[in-house]
């Protein structure tokens, strides 16, 4: 039953991360052909933004070592296909294949920056500066991921002003949009509101913000709803709830795209996503991974069938 809430947006853009953020955590690399079919199926289900892969050195993320082989197989996909690039070498590889949407990945905390990027926060921003500048020169859209926006497994709760400061720095580099990451899933709705208020106070436009929640404590949907009430209209999610974070062992799966679509459908919020087709896609991928999907909606709908 659809019951709209007049205080919420009428449409949400889902930034699908399953093919990159989800599959990068698999113990056994997924065959390139399976990844390509996964992206094609996601697009056929109505997703318009599908993060395809990462041009990180294979030493650090071996599961995505086939980026050069995968990306050309997606040339006929009718969706935006962002790719993650860590530095200028990664950018060169992505641009050579015609990528026109790239993302950089920063941290709001020093410890995670050191563990994930082997740099301080300031040093990582300096590394991103030429990447973003060159990408923009080439006409690419640039997304900035900011991890550990709510809590860090080593530093604990992350002060809102600290997150706002790094968020503004990423946007000042030239990023078109910013994804706020709850990397270990400790955020609660009040904390989400406080961070969005803090960004508001510093003049950051809400239409440049996306949210990226993990469901470690079962809070991803409630946190998403809090963000929607604030006016956010871009939500990251992962088909079937795949993924976590290879550098933060306490991080469990991303918000499942199906769970998000179920909630948004019930609120009368348009996404353009066919829930049945998306569920079938996640069941298909779960079979290839050899385990059931953690998405509650996938389990409920596939059990019905």
LINQUI-V657876 format. One record per backbone hydrogen bond with DSSP energy under -1.0 kcal/mol. CO is the residue of the C=O (numbers start at 1). NH is the residue of the N-H. Records with the same first field share a line. If there is no record, write none. Layout:
CO: NH, NH
//
This chain:
5: 8
10: 270
13: 235
15: 237
16: 51
17: 21, 22
18: 23
20: 24
22: 25
23: 26
31: 35
32: 36
33: 37
34: 38
35: 39
36: 40
37: 41
38: 42
39: 43
40: 44
41: 45
42: 47
43: 46
45: 274
48: 80
49: 16
53: 84
57: 60, 61
61: 64
62: 65
64: 67
66: 70
67: 71
70: 73
71: 74
72: 75
74: 77
77: 79
80: 50
82: 52
83: 103
84: 55
87: 91
88: 92
89: 93
90: 94
91: 95
92: 96
94: 99
95: 98
100: 141
101: 83
102: 143
103: 85
104: 145
106: 147
109: 113
110: 114
111: 115
112: 116
113: 117, 119
120: 124
121: 125
122: 126
123: 127
124: 128
125: 129
128: 132
129: 133
130: 134
131: 135
132: 136
133: 137
134: 138
135: 140
136: 139
141: 102
142: 176, 177
143: 104
144: 179
145: 106
146: 181
147: 108
150: 158
152: 156
156: 152
159: 163
160: 164
161: 165
162: 166
163: 167
164: 168
165: 169
166: 170
167: 171
168: 172
169: 173
170: 175
171: 174
177: 144
178: 210
179: 146
180: 212
181: 149, 183
182: 185
188: 192
189: 193
190: 194
191: 195
192: 196
193: 197
194: 198
195: 199
196: 200
197: 201
199: 204
200: 203
205: 208
206: 209
208: 178
210: 180
211: 236
212: 182
213: 255
215: 218
219: 223
220: 224
221: 225
222: 226
223: 227
224: 228
225: 229
227: 232
228: 231
233: 13
234: 211
235: 15
237: 17
238: 241, 257
239: 242
245: 248
248: 251
253: 215
255: 238
256: 260
257: 261
258: 262
259: 263
260: 264
261: 265
262: 266
263: 267
264: 269
265: 268
266: 3
270: 12
274: 278
275: 279
276: 280
277: 281
278: 282
279: 283
280: 284
281: 285
282: 286
283: 287
284: 288
285: 289
286: 290, 291
295: 299
296: 300
297: 301
298: 302
299: 303
300: 304
301: 305
//
